[in-house]
Amino acid sequence: QTHVLIVVGLCCLPGIFSFTVPLPVPHLLSASRSRSCSAGLKSSGLRPPVSGPLTGFRSASLVRRQSSTSASGIVAKLPQDETEEARKNRAKAVQEASKSWKYTYDYNIKVPFLERMDGEIPSTETPSREWGVLAALALVRFLVSLLWISGNLGGLETRLRILLTLYFNFVRKLLFLSLKALVTLKPFLVVTELPEIIEGVFTEDIMKLRPEAVDNFKFFGLFDLEQYQAQRAKELGDDEAFCRKRVQGPNPMTLQPCTSETLSKLKMPAETKAAAKGRVLYCVDYGVVEKFGESLDVVSGLVKFSMGPVALFAAGGNTLEVLGIQPTKDMDMVTPKDGDKWTLAKTVFNSVDGDYHEGFVHLGETHLVMESVMVALHRTLPDAHPLYKLMHPHFEGTATINDQADSGLISSGGIVDQLVSQPIEKLNIDIGEHVLQTIKGDFSFPARLKNRKMDSVEFEFPYKEDGELIWDATLNWVRDYLSIFYGENGEKIAGDYELQNFIKEVSSTEGGKVLWMENYDNSLETLAGFLAAVIFTGSAQHAAVNFPQYSYMTFTPSFPLGMYAKPGLSADLVDFLPPIGKGLLQALVGALLGGEARDSDLLIVDCLLRLVLVADCFDGWQGCTTPSWGSTRTAGSRKAKSRTPSAGSRQPFESPKTRLRLGTSIAQLPTPRCSRARSRRASTSKRPWFPLLLRGTCRVDTAVQVSSVFLHR
């Protein structure tokens, strides 16, 4: 009881401080999270969020930065422009780095992964103290939410068992781990133990507790989800909202024109055939998922069912209209006129859509694609190479997050295995094959739209419309950057042997397996397209499919990742839904992966880091403010050195309006005017734009941030 009171008190302190202490934290544009598939930008300006106004987005730096910060003051040069001595030093640096950065193909998903040397990723990629504290604060808030929620679960005996479980499996472990992290000054210990801590809470009592109504999944008090959960609850019976999810929801990547093969297996009633006649039809076909069948949940012992629904849509004016859903290959199509059966059919479809999103679209097409290129970058390019400076900031946090995913989330018996309907071993095999197929060809934004024949549609497609703006800005930026070093027509590309080694490594079947670049023609345009595709994947694409986990998928009935009733539509909706404990776990994971850091949390982080600075224990860690021009901090150094560019050196990012040092990531660009207008604090803040808790792969979120490159050049 004392421990509970201490934790509750600690959780209340931030709220008190937030009312009394001004916080110099800028509000990032919420478009990338509120507009679930895009940056929410039109040529005329920002578009309003679809699901109502949202708060600004704030966070802390994810990873410890040693090698990258020490290299930030180095002038970027091609190897052919260096002296013989400098070229030898660059070769030695690459050789040394390659010892820590090696490929492996033996993890849970058989794709190119960074091999963990002695079970650890490179020390430069470990989480920062800021991020570790934020993770701890999120867990504390989760504990308080669990205490609140447990008071409404089951009878008195069940509630007492849940409270005792929380104490022995969570409170005690969290307090011990927090004390250890404080003593050793390693708050990222909380991060490495995160999956185990979370799993310890969800025992048999919680995992088997069946819901009595949809409202049982409204976990009020959990990460400020009330407004999103209330909105998603209203949308359960809304066909327009169901269609909107296909073009601006968590997964806008599977809608495509219907093929004759798909139409031939649909058992459409006569009315649906008449409604579809003469119209342009679109489908989302998950028939291949049905092969997984039944699976046994490792924690609750309940049976989960995997279905293969196919949804049929028709373009109507500027919108989509859903005509019907066929839940399995053996069932007849269900239409909007079928009442409760129609609601169940949409729930079945959203369940499979959520599973496909998490495994294939989010993890596979963003995190794992970035991993392949990241390892090749570190193995072949020195810090001073222009491509290293351009690309390295966009891999911030990738190694850490992917390591946690492989060792905890997607392992047998892990969190994902507990949530999704498909057995994780078989699902991982399919995800691996999908990733290898993705990087086999051109995975740029325009190419992927064209491949599924969605590059020209007659209805409103926010993911496509906004994505095109971000893609164009990113591609132009990369092309201009490369032309500074390689010439307008790429004349110097053929002579850059380090670049050639990178291309060879990333495209090798024994390296990154990105076969897209296997027959690289040494053209500037091809190189710009490839690098822009990698940046887009780790930024805009990841933001589009990651942040809707918070606003859409934390309300389990909207996207139940597991189905707990046999195929057929005779049962009630709650019979299909997971146990309440599963819904709570899904809400927690969605909130951590796609959520936001509070002002009050950042205040605590700032205070703790100032104490650490006073104790002179902050060596080698990146601080909270944007580095000044040419500032450097070498690993283990106690003072930051300042380098001023030589008078005759060419600094391509310098302009009369702003000075951007070489290697500056797009995330560190000056705040756009529209962002300043949203927050008075933004105009005076020196805090850079950092990725969020468990965010993963990127530093670019919105078209406005990318476009600001052009505004300030």
Secondary structure as the mmCIF struct_conf table of DSSP 4:
data_model
#
loop_
_struct_conf.conf_type_id
_struct_conf.id
_struct_conf.beg_label_comp_id
_struct_conf.beg_label_asym_id
_struct_conf.beg_label_seq_id
_struct_conf.end_label_comp_id
_struct_conf.end_label_asym_id
_struct_conf.end_label_seq_id
HELX_RH_AL_P HELX_RH_AL_P1 THR A 2 THR A 20
BEND BEND1 VAL A 21 VAL A 21
HELX_LH_PP_P HELX_LH_PP_P1 PRO A 26 HIS A 27
STRN STRN1 LEU A 28 LEU A 28
HELX_LH_PP_P HELX_LH_PP_P2 LEU A 29 LEU A 29
TURN_TY1_P TURN_TY1_P1 SER A 30 SER A 30
HELX_RH_AL_P HELX_RH_AL_P2 ALA A 31 SER A 34
BEND BEND2 ARG A 35 ARG A 35
TURN_TY1_P TURN_TY1_P2 SER A 36 CYS A 37
BEND BEND3 SER A 38 SER A 38
STRN STRN2 LEU A 41 LYS A 42
TURN_TY1_P TURN_TY1_P3 SER A 43 SER A 44
STRN STRN3 GLY A 45 LEU A 46
HELX_LH_PP_P HELX_LH_PP_P3 ARG A 47 PRO A 49
TURN_TY1_P TURN_TY1_P4 VAL A 50 SER A 51
STRN STRN4 PHE A 57 PHE A 57
STRN STRN5 VAL A 63 VAL A 63
BEND BEND4 GLN A 66 GLN A 66
HELX_RH_AL_P HELX_RH_AL_P3 SER A 67 ALA A 71
TURN_TY1_P TURN_TY1_P5 SER A 72 GLY A 73
BEND BEND5 ILE A 74 ILE A 74
HELX_LH_PP_P HELX_LH_PP_P4 VAL A 75 ALA A 76
HELX_RH_3T_P HELX_RH_3T_P1 PRO A 79 ASP A 81
BEND BEND6 GLU A 82 GLU A 82
HELX_RH_AL_P HELX_RH_AL_P4 GLU A 84 SER A 100
STRN STRN6 TYR A 103 THR A 104
BEND BEND7 TYR A 107 ILE A 109
BEND BEND8 VAL A 111 VAL A 111
STRN STRN7 PHE A 113 LEU A 114
STRN STRN8 MET A 117 MET A 117
TURN_TY1_P TURN_TY1_P6 ASP A 118 GLY A 119
STRN STRN9 GLU A 120 GLU A 120
HELX_RH_3T_P HELX_RH_3T_P2 SER A 123 GLU A 125
BEND BEND9 THR A 126 THR A 126
STRN STRN10 PRO A 127 PRO A 127
HELX_LH_PP_P HELX_LH_PP_P5 SER A 128 SER A 128
HELX_RH_AL_P HELX_RH_AL_P5 ARG A 129 SER A 150
TURN_TY1_P TURN_TY1_P7 GLY A 151 ASN A 152
BEND BEND10 LEU A 153 GLY A 155
HELX_RH_AL_P HELX_RH_AL_P6 LEU A 156 LEU A 166
HELX_RH_PI_P HELX_RH_PI_P1 TYR A 167 VAL A 171
HELX_RH_AL_P HELX_RH_AL_P7 ARG A 172 THR A 184
TURN_TY1_P TURN_TY1_P8 LEU A 185 LEU A 185
TURN_TY1_P TURN_TY1_P9 PRO A 187 PHE A 188
HELX_RH_AL_P HELX_RH_AL_P8 LEU A 189 THR A 192
TURN_TY1_P TURN_TY1_P10 GLU A 193 GLU A 193
HELX_RH_AL_P HELX_RH_AL_P9 LEU A 194 VAL A 201
HELX_RH_AL_P HELX_RH_AL_P10 GLU A 204 MET A 207
TURN_TY1_P TURN_TY1_P11 LYS A 208 LYS A 208
BEND BEND11 GLU A 212 ALA A 213
HELX_RH_3T_P HELX_RH_3T_P3 VAL A 214 PHE A 217
TURN_TY1_P TURN_TY1_P12 PHE A 220 GLY A 221
BEND BEND12 LEU A 222 LEU A 222
TURN_TY1_P TURN_TY1_P13 PHE A 223 ASP A 224
HELX_RH_AL_P HELX_RH_AL_P11 GLU A 226 LYS A 234
HELX_RH_3T_P HELX_RH_3T_P4 GLU A 235 GLY A 237
HELX_RH_AL_P HELX_RH_AL_P12 ASP A 239 GLN A 248
BEND BEND13 GLY A 249 PRO A 250
BEND BEND14 MET A 253 THR A 254
STRN STRN11 GLN A 256 PRO A 257
HELX_LH_PP_P HELX_LH_PP_P6 CYS A 258 THR A 259
HELX_RH_AL_P HELX_RH_AL_P13 SER A 260 SER A 264
TURN_TY1_P TURN_TY1_P14 LYS A 265 LYS A 265
HELX_RH_AL_P HELX_RH_AL_P14 ALA A 270 ALA A 276
TURN_TY1_P TURN_TY1_P15 LYS A 277 GLY A 278
BEND BEND15 ARG A 279 ARG A 279
STRN STRN12 LEU A 281 ASP A 285
HELX_RH_3T_P HELX_RH_3T_P5 GLY A 287 PHE A 292
STRN STRN13 GLU A 294 LEU A 296
TURN_TY1_P TURN_TY1_P16 VAL A 298 SER A 300
STRN STRN14 VAL A 303 PHE A 305
STRN STRN15 VAL A 310 GLY A 316
TURN_TY1_P TURN_TY1_P17 GLY A 317 ASN A 318
STRN STRN16 THR A 319 GLN A 326
BEND BEND16 PRO A 327 THR A 328
TURN_TY1_P TURN_TY1_P18 LYS A 329 ASP A 330
BEND BEND17 MET A 331 MET A 331
HELX_LH_PP_P HELX_LH_PP_P7 ASP A 332 MET A 333
STRN STRN17 VAL A 334 VAL A 334
HELX_RH_3T_P HELX_RH_3T_P6 PRO A 336 ASP A 338
TURN_TY1_P TURN_TY1_P19 GLY A 339 GLY A 339
HELX_RH_AL_P HELX_RH_AL_P15 ASP A 340 TYR A 356
HELX_RH_PI_P HELX_RH_PI_P2 HIS A 357 LEU A 368
HELX_RH_AL_P HELX_RH_AL_P16 VAL A 369 THR A 380
TURN_TY1_P TURN_TY1_P20 ASP A 383 ALA A 384
BEND BEND18 HIS A 385 HIS A 385
HELX_RH_AL_P HELX_RH_AL_P17 PRO A 386 MET A 391
HELX_RH_3T_P HELX_RH_3T_P7 HIS A 392 PHE A 395
TURN_TY1_P TURN_TY1_P21 GLU A 396 GLY A 397
HELX_RH_AL_P HELX_RH_AL_P18 THR A 398 GLN A 404
HELX_RH_PI_P HELX_RH_PI_P3 ALA A 405 LEU A 409
BEND BEND19 ILE A 410 SER A 411
TURN_TY1_P TURN_TY1_P22 SER A 412 GLY A 413
BEND BEND20 GLY A 414 GLY A 414
HELX_RH_AL_P HELX_RH_AL_P19 ILE A 415 LEU A 419
BEND BEND21 VAL A 420 GLN A 422
HELX_RH_AL_P HELX_RH_AL_P20 ILE A 424 THR A 438
TURN_TY1_P TURN_TY1_P23 ILE A 439 LYS A 440
BEND BEND22 GLY A 441 GLY A 441
BEND BEND23 SER A 444 SER A 444
HELX_RH_AL_P HELX_RH_AL_P21 PHE A 445 ASN A 451
TURN_TY1_P TURN_TY1_P24 ARG A 452 LYS A 453
BEND BEND24 ASP A 455 SER A 456
BEND BEND25 GLU A 458 PHE A 459
HELX_RH_AL_P HELX_RH_AL_P22 PRO A 462 TYR A 486
TURN_TY1_P TURN_TY1_P25 GLY A 487 GLY A 495
HELX_RH_AL_P HELX_RH_AL_P23 TYR A 497 SER A 507
BEND BEND26 SER A 508 SER A 508
TURN_TY1_P TURN_TY1_P26 THR A 509 GLY A 512
HELX_RH_3T_P HELX_RH_3T_P8 LEU A 515 MET A 517
TURN_TY1_P TURN_TY1_P27 GLU A 518 ASN A 519
HELX_RH_AL_P HELX_RH_AL_P24 LEU A 524 PHE A 536
HELX_RH_PI_P HELX_RH_PI_P4 THR A 537 GLN A 541
HELX_RH_AL_P HELX_RH_AL_P25 HIS A 542 ASN A 546
TURN_TY1_P TURN_TY1_P28 PHE A 547 PHE A 547
HELX_RH_AL_P HELX_RH_AL_P26 PRO A 548 SER A 551
TURN_TY1_P TURN_TY1_P29 TYR A 552 THR A 554
BEND BEND27 PHE A 555 PHE A 555
TURN_TY1_P TURN_TY1_P30 THR A 556 SER A 558
BEND BEND28 PHE A 559 PHE A 559
BEND BEND29 LEU A 561 LEU A 561
BEND BEND30 ALA A 565 ALA A 565
BEND BEND31 PRO A 567 LEU A 569
BEND BEND32 ALA A 571 ALA A 571
HELX_RH_AL_P HELX_RH_AL_P27 LEU A 573 PHE A 576
BEND BEND33 LEU A 577 LEU A 577
HELX_LH_PP_P HELX_LH_PP_P8 PRO A 578 PRO A 579
HELX_RH_AL_P HELX_RH_AL_P28 ILE A 580 GLY A 594
HELX_RH_AL_P HELX_RH_AL_P29 ASP A 599 VAL A 614
TURN_TY1_P TURN_TY1_P31 ALA A 615 ASP A 616
TURN_TY1_P TURN_TY1_P32 ASP A 619 GLY A 620
BEND BEND34 CYS A 624 THR A 625
TURN_TY1_P TURN_TY1_P33 TRP A 629 GLY A 630
STRN STRN18 SER A 631 THR A 632
TURN_TY1_P TURN_TY1_P34 ALA A 635 GLY A 636
BEND BEND35 ARG A 638 LYS A 639
STRN STRN19 LYS A 641 SER A 642
HELX_LH_PP_P HELX_LH_PP_P9 THR A 644 SER A 646
TURN_TY1_P TURN_TY1_P35 ALA A 647 GLY A 648
TURN_TY1_P TURN_TY1_P36 PRO A 652 PHE A 653
STRN STRN20 GLU A 654 GLU A 654
BEND BEND36 PRO A 656 LYS A 657
STRN STRN21 ARG A 659 ARG A 659
TURN_TY1_P TURN_TY1_P37 LEU A 662 GLY A 663
HELX_RH_3T_P HELX_RH_3T_P9 ILE A 666 GLN A 668
BEND BEND37 LEU A 669 LEU A 669
HELX_LH_PP_P HELX_LH_PP_P10 PRO A 670 PRO A 672
HELX_RH_AL_P HELX_RH_AL_P30 ARG A 673 ARG A 678
HELX_RH_3T_P HELX_RH_3T_P10 ARG A 680 SER A 683
TURN_TY1_P TURN_TY1_P38 THR A 684 THR A 684
HELX_LH_PP_P HELX_LH_PP_P11 PRO A 691 LEU A 692
TURN_TY1_P TURN_TY1_P39 LEU A 693 LEU A 694
BEND BEND38 THR A 697 THR A 697
BEND BEND39 ARG A 699 ARG A 699
HELX_RH_AL_P HELX_RH_AL_P31 ALA A 703 LEU A 711
TURN_TY1_P TURN_TY1_P40 HIS A 712 HIS A 712
#
